[in-house]
């Protein structure tokens, strides 16, 4: 048992961190078990966050992500639709549009 005030506080903080890390590790394991091609981005994000706070090592995170990418392919980037997709651009008067680069 801790005797000094600082040792008591350290014990209390470490117990809180241990509980928090345990929850994160369980969430990570559940996410890895339920991974599919549609939610691979979320799972990879959880893996990266777990490696960042050292719940798992960086090498283990890399191995898991490699195995997932072999199984489901590389994760797709989510494209956000912009409001002005094909809006014409306005040019200043007298400006010349260059279609080919200068040599």
Secondary structure as GFF3:
##gff-version 3
##sequence-region A 1 103
A	DSSP	alpha_helix	5	33	.	.	.	ID=ss1
A	DSSP	alpha_helix	40	52	.	.	.	ID=ss2
A	DSSP	alpha_helix	58	72	.	.	.	ID=ss3
###
